[in-house]
């Protein structure tokens, strides 16, 4: 694992992903629901999450659990200290990815993937393909307005 | 067997989750308790919308967490409803519209901004305060990601950057520069990565034995354009200039910008240029069918992906470093 490269603009902004849990508005058992949410995010549920899932925990006190499990990966080419640097420093250079910020992301994602296909299959030039992507996004934006 | 409401809901959840995950569902209680008697009399039931097509490890965590929570709060029963990724957001919004939303849902299907935009979730600040929840234990950037208009709308469990994975053996054998761990190392550029990829790439004209230099990708909706100083949803600069990332609502796009053309052209040339280093889509598909994430094949020197892909290496024992 290593750092994201710096691009021609002189930045190495890494898209950040979060997996977060929410309390439904209008749900009947708000207090009990929040109690479970609290358990998942800051109590034993978060500890189990770091132990079991292999995903990097948002709960900082569970970092050691994650890095302990990381060191069990066969043939990992990094020391524990290097792995901590490679992952933790990334947050200083990141920005939240659109999938975690945009309403109706799955729809935008389908639009992007479908219209980029002809470029990746070398069926159109990059310029022509991106013009088609732009037209399709404008069409979806118009349909939503 | 008495089919209590709880058992019916649990059966429904199992059916939706699918047979493949059936073994992960906690064991049924050995004794049936008629509803509304004994220890059930004080029980509060909450529903938790989960993904039915999620990975085995997440399912294992879900089951263990619910089982352990039952020992901490024996009077709160958690019932799960499983739906696949593609239906997750629509299911929650339908439940919300029907006035019967689940107490707990997750951002598995990129749902947070959709739920926020549709006023389907609760701001948590008061509950956090009333219950004396210490949020200082959570990575601030993760909390920022689910804060809108000064209010906290979710609690994050995972926070994952995008990183470069590399095959150290392939890079060392080629004498190529290895990606640094130091994020402030400005010598590690897209050009430097391309040079390493060129050094490591071998047999590129034979997809059956090619070793590819890199898989770069585009990021979600093309946001690796950030490295080139642009963003798909503004015509000024990087993501900090995009209003849609704050409101959730897309009102403009700039896929035909010069910056996007330069970025996509660079990735395209890595596949189809005079000195290709990346697999063509058909080659990527073929490798994926064999090993899942192509990096696991040992035939990719470097690949960009989210930090969640680390879990792939925990499940196998690669013969390379």
Boltz contact constraints between the chains, C-beta under 6 A:
constraints:
  - contact:
      token1: [A, 1]
      token2: [B, 163]
      max_distance: 6.0
  - contact:
      token1: [A, 2]
      token2: [B, 164]
      max_distance: 6.0
  - contact:
      token1: [A, 2]
      token2: [B, 166]
      max_distance: 6.0
  - contact:
      token1: [A, 2]
      token2: [B, 179]
      max_distance: 6.0
  - contact:
      token1: [A, 2]
      token2: [B, 180]
      max_distance: 6.0
  - contact:
      token1: [A, 2]
      token2: [B, 181]
      max_distance: 6.0
  - contact:
      token1: [A, 3]
      token2: [B, 180]
      max_distance: 6.0
  - contact:
      token1: [A, 3]
      token2: [B, 183]
      max_distance: 6.0
  - contact:
      token1: [A, 3]
      token2: [B, 188]
      max_distance: 6.0
  - contact:
      token1: [A, 5]
      token2: [B, 188]
      max_distance: 6.0
  - contact:
      token1: [A, 5]
      token2: [B, 189]
      max_distance: 6.0
  - contact:
      token1: [A, 5]
      token2: [B, 190]
      max_distance: 6.0
  - contact:
      token1: [A, 5]
      token2: [B, 193]
      max_distance: 6.0
  - contact:
      token1: [A, 6]
      token2: [B, 186]
      max_distance: 6.0
  - contact:
      token1: [A, 6]
      token2: [B, 189]
      max_distance: 6.0
  - contact:
      token1: [A, 7]
      token2: [B, 190]
      max_distance: 6.0
  - contact:
      token1: [A, 7]
      token2: [B, 227]
      max_distance: 6.0
  - contact:
      token1: [A, 7]
      token2: [B, 228]
      max_distance: 6.0
  - contact:
      token1: [A, 8]
      token2: [B, 228]
      max_distance: 6.0
  - contact:
      token1: [A, 9]
      token2: [B, 228]
      max_distance: 6.0
  - contact:
      token1: [A, 9]
      token2: [B, 229]
      max_distance: 6.0
  - contact:
      token1: [A, 13]
      token2: [B, 226]
      max_distance: 6.0
  - contact:
      token1: [A, 14]
      token2: [B, 161]
      max_distance: 6.0
  - contact:
      token1: [A, 14]
      token2: [B, 162]
      max_distance: 6.0
  - contact:
      token1: [A, 15]
      token2: [B, 162]
      max_distance: 6.0
  - contact:
      token1: [A, 15]
      token2: [B, 219]
      max_distance: 6.0
  - contact:
      token1: [A, 15]
      token2: [B, 223]
      max_distance: 6.0
  - contact:
      token1: [A, 16]
      token2: [B, 161]
      max_distance: 6.0
  - contact:
      token1: [A, 17]
      token2: [B, 160]
      max_distance: 6.0
  - contact:
      token1: [A, 17]
      token2: [B, 306]
      max_distance: 6.0
  - contact:
      token1: [A, 18]
      token2: [B, 142]
      max_distance: 6.0
  - contact:
      token1: [A, 18]
      token2: [B, 145]
      max_distance: 6.0
  - contact:
      token1: [A, 18]
      token2: [B, 156]
      max_distance: 6.0
  - contact:
      token1: [A, 18]
      token2: [B, 159]
      max_distance: 6.0
  - contact:
      token1: [A, 19]
      token2: [B, 107]
      max_distance: 6.0
  - contact:
      token1: [A, 19]
      token2: [B, 157]
      max_distance: 6.0
  - contact:
      token1: [A, 19]
      token2: [B, 158]
      max_distance: 6.0
  - contact:
      token1: [A, 20]
      token2: [B, 107]
      max_distance: 6.0
  - contact:
      token1: [A, 20]
      token2: [B, 112]
      max_distance: 6.0
  - contact:
      token1: [A, 20]
      token2: [B, 146]
      max_distance: 6.0
  - contact:
      token1: [A, 20]
      token2: [B, 154]
      max_distance: 6.0
  - contact:
      token1: [A, 20]
      token2: [B, 156]
      max_distance: 6.0
  - contact:
      token1: [A, 21]
      token2: [B, 106]
      max_distance: 6.0
  - contact:
      token1: [A, 21]
      token2: [B, 155]
      max_distance: 6.0
  - contact:
      token1: [A, 22]
      token2: [B, 105]
      max_distance: 6.0
  - contact:
      token1: [A, 22]
      token2: [B, 121]
      max_distance: 6.0
  - contact:
      token1: [A, 22]
      token2: [B, 154]
      max_distance: 6.0
  - contact:
      token1: [A, 23]
      token2: [B, 122]
      max_distance: 6.0
  - contact:
      token1: [A, 24]
      token2: [B, 101]
      max_distance: 6.0
  - contact:
      token1: [A, 24]
      token2: [B, 102]
      max_distance: 6.0
  - contact:
      token1: [A, 24]
      token2: [B, 103]
      max_distance: 6.0
  - contact:
      token1: [A, 25]
      token2: [B, 120]
      max_distance: 6.0
  - contact:
      token1: [A, 25]
      token2: [B, 121]
      max_distance: 6.0
  - contact:
      token1: [A, 25]
      token2: [B, 122]
      max_distance: 6.0
  - contact:
      token1: [A, 26]
      token2: [B, 101]
      max_distance: 6.0
  - contact:
      token1: [A, 27]
      token2: [B, 101]
      max_distance: 6.0
  - contact:
      token1: [A, 27]
      token2: [B, 103]
      max_distance: 6.0
  - contact:
      token1: [A, 29]
      token2: [B, 44]
      max_distance: 6.0
  - contact:
      token1: [A, 29]
      token2: [B, 46]
      max_distance: 6.0
  - contact:
      token1: [A, 29]
      token2: [B, 103]
      max_distance: 6.0
  - contact:
      token1: [A, 32]
      token2: [B, 44]
      max_distance: 6.0
  - contact:
      token1: [A, 32]
      token2: [B, 46]
      max_distance: 6.0
  - contact:
      token1: [A, 32]
      token2: [B, 76]
      max_distance: 6.0
  - contact:
      token1: [A, 33]
      token2: [B, 46]
      max_distance: 6.0
  - contact:
      token1: [A, 33]
      token2: [B, 103]
      max_distance: 6.0
  - contact:
      token1: [A, 33]
      token2: [B, 104]
      max_distance: 6.0
  - contact:
      token1: [A, 34]
      token2: [B, 127]
      max_distance: 6.0
  - contact:
      token1: [A, 36]
      token2: [B, 104]
      max_distance: 6.0
  - contact:
      token1: [A, 37]
      token2: [B, 104]
      max_distance: 6.0
  - contact:
      token1: [A, 37]
      token2: [B, 155]
      max_distance: 6.0
  - contact:
      token1: [A, 38]
      token2: [B, 133]
      max_distance: 6.0
  - contact:
      token1: [A, 39]
      token2: [B, 69]
      max_distance: 6.0
  - contact:
      token1: [A, 41]
      token2: [B, 155]
      max_distance: 6.0
  - contact:
      token1: [A, 41]
      token2: [B, 157]
      max_distance: 6.0
  - contact:
      token1: [A, 44]
      token2: [B, 68]
      max_distance: 6.0
  - contact:
      token1: [A, 45]
      token2: [B, 65]
      max_distance: 6.0
  - contact:
      token1: [A, 48]
      token2: [B, 61]
      max_distance: 6.0
  - contact:
      token1: [A, 48]
      token2: [B, 64]
      max_distance: 6.0
  - contact:
      token1: [A, 48]
      token2: [B, 65]
      max_distance: 6.0
  - contact:
      token1: [A, 49]
      token2: [B, 61]
      max_distance: 6.0
  - contact:
      token1: [A, 49]
      token2: [B, 157]
      max_distance: 6.0
  - contact:
      token1: [A, 52]
      token2: [B, 57]
      max_distance: 6.0
  - contact:
      token1: [A, 52]
      token2: [B, 60]
      max_distance: 6.0
  - contact:
      token1: [A, 52]
      token2: [B, 61]
      max_distance: 6.0
  - contact:
      token1: [A, 53]
      token2: [B, 57]
      max_distance: 6.0
  - contact:
      token1: [A, 53]
      token2: [B, 58]
      max_distance: 6.0
  - contact:
      token1: [A, 53]
      token2: [B, 61]
      max_distance: 6.0
  - contact:
      token1: [A, 54]
      token2: [B, 57]
      max_distance: 6.0
  - contact:
      token1: [A, 54]
      token2: [B, 311]
      max_distance: 6.0
  - contact:
      token1: [A, 54]
      token2: [B, 314]
      max_distance: 6.0
  - contact:
      token1: [A, 55]
      token2: [B, 158]
      max_distance: 6.0
  - contact:
      token1: [A, 55]
      token2: [B, 308]
      max_distance: 6.0
  - contact:
      token1: [A, 56]
      token2: [B, 160]
      max_distance: 6.0
  - contact:
      token1: [A, 56]
      token2: [B, 307]
      max_distance: 6.0
  - contact:
      token1: [A, 58]
      token2: [B, 138]
      max_distance: 6.0
  - contact:
      token1: [A, 58]
      token2: [B, 139]
      max_distance: 6.0
  - contact:
      token1: [A, 58]
      token2: [B, 142]
      max_distance: 6.0
  - contact:
      token1: [A, 58]
      token2: [B, 156]
      max_distance: 6.0
  - contact:
      token1: [A, 58]
      token2: [B, 157]
      max_distance: 6.0
  - contact:
      token1: [A, 58]
      token2: [B, 158]
      max_distance: 6.0
  - contact:
      token1: [A, 58]
      token2: [B, 159]
      max_distance: 6.0
  - contact:
      token1: [A, 59]
      token2: [B, 137]
      max_distance: 6.0
  - contact:
      token1: [A, 59]
      token2: [B, 138]
      max_distance: 6.0
  - contact:
      token1: [A, 60]
      token2: [B, 137]
      max_distance: 6.0
  - contact:
      token1: [A, 60]
      token2: [B, 139]
      max_distance: 6.0
  - contact:
      token1: [A, 61]
      token2: [B, 137]
      max_distance: 6.0
  - contact:
      token1: [A, 73]
      token2: [B, 313]
      max_distance: 6.0
  - contact:
      token1: [A, 73]
      token2: [B, 314]
      max_distance: 6.0
  - contact:
      token1: [A, 74]
      token2: [B, 317]
      max_distance: 6.0
  - contact:
      token1: [A, 75]
      token2: [B, 318]
      max_distance: 6.0
  - contact:
      token1: [A, 75]
      token2: [B, 321]
      max_distance: 6.0
  - contact:
      token1: [A, 77]
      token2: [B, 168]
      max_distance: 6.0
  - contact:
      token1: [A, 77]
      token2: [B, 321]
      max_distance: 6.0
  - contact:
      token1: [A, 82]
      token2: [B, 181]
      max_distance: 6.0
  - contact:
      token1: [A, 85]
      token2: [B, 181]
      max_distance: 6.0
  - contact:
      token1: [A, 86]
      token2: [B, 181]
      max_distance: 6.0
  - contact:
      token1: [A, 89]
      token2: [B, 183]
      max_distance: 6.0
  - contact:
      token1: [A, 90]
      token2: [B, 161]
      max_distance: 6.0
  - contact:
      token1: [A, 91]
      token2: [B, 141]
      max_distance: 6.0
  - contact:
      token1: [A, 93]
      token2: [B, 183]
      max_distance: 6.0
  - contact:
      token1: [A, 94]
      token2: [B, 161]
      max_distance: 6.0
  - contact:
      token1: [A, 95]
      token2: [B, 239]
      max_distance: 6.0
  - contact:
      token1: [A, 96]
      token2: [B, 145]
      max_distance: 6.0
  - contact:
      token1: [A, 97]
      token2: [B, 220]
      max_distance: 6.0
  - contact:
      token1: [A, 98]
      token2: [B, 220]
      max_distance: 6.0
  - contact:
      token1: [A, 98]
      token2: [B, 221]
      max_distance: 6.0
  - contact:
      token1: [A, 99]
      token2: [B, 110]
      max_distance: 6.0
  - contact:
      token1: [A, 99]
      token2: [B, 220]
      max_distance: 6.0
  - contact:
      token1: [A, 101]
      token2: [B, 113]
      max_distance: 6.0
  - contact:
      token1: [A, 101]
      token2: [B, 245]
      max_distance: 6.0
  - contact:
      token1: [A, 102]
      token2: [B, 113]
      max_distance: 6.0
  - contact:
      token1: [A, 102]
      token2: [B, 248]
      max_distance: 6.0
  - contact:
      token1: [A, 103]
      token2: [B, 113]
      max_distance: 6.0
  - contact:
      token1: [A, 103]
      token2: [B, 114]
      max_distance: 6.0
  - contact:
      token1: [A, 103]
      token2: [B, 117]
      max_distance: 6.0
  - contact:
      token1: [A, 103]
      token2: [B, 248]
      max_distance: 6.0
  - contact:
      token1: [A, 103]
      token2: [B, 249]
      max_distance: 6.0
  - contact:
      token1: [A, 104]
      token2: [B, 114]
      max_distance: 6.0
  - contact:
      token1: [A, 105]
      token2: [B, 110]
      max_distance: 6.0
  - contact:
      token1: [A, 108]
      token2: [B, 221]
      max_distance: 6.0
  - contact:
      token1: [A, 112]
      token2: [B, 221]
      max_distance: 6.0
  - contact:
      token1: [A, 120]
      token2: [B, 281]
      max_distance: 6.0
  - contact:
      token1: [A, 122]
      token2: [B, 272]
      max_distance: 6.0
  - contact:
      token1: [A, 126]
      token2: [B, 264]
      max_distance: 6.0
  - contact:
      token1: [A, 126]
      token2: [B, 265]
      max_distance: 6.0
  - contact:
      token1: [A, 126]
      token2: [B, 268]
      max_distance: 6.0
  - contact:
      token1: [A, 127]
      token2: [B, 261]
      max_distance: 6.0
  - contact:
      token1: [A, 130]
      token2: [B, 255]
      max_distance: 6.0
  - contact:
      token1: [A, 130]
      token2: [B, 256]
      max_distance: 6.0
  - contact:
      token1: [A, 130]
      token2: [B, 260]
      max_distance: 6.0
  - contact:
      token1: [A, 130]
      token2: [B, 261]
      max_distance: 6.0
  - contact:
      token1: [A, 131]
      token2: [B, 256]
      max_distance: 6.0
  - contact:
      token1: [A, 133]
      token2: [B, 255]
      max_distance: 6.0
  - contact:
      token1: [A, 134]
      token2: [B, 255]
      max_distance: 6.0
  - contact:
      token1: [A, 134]
      token2: [B, 256]
      max_distance: 6.0
  - contact:
      token1: [A, 137]
      token2: [B, 253]
      max_distance: 6.0
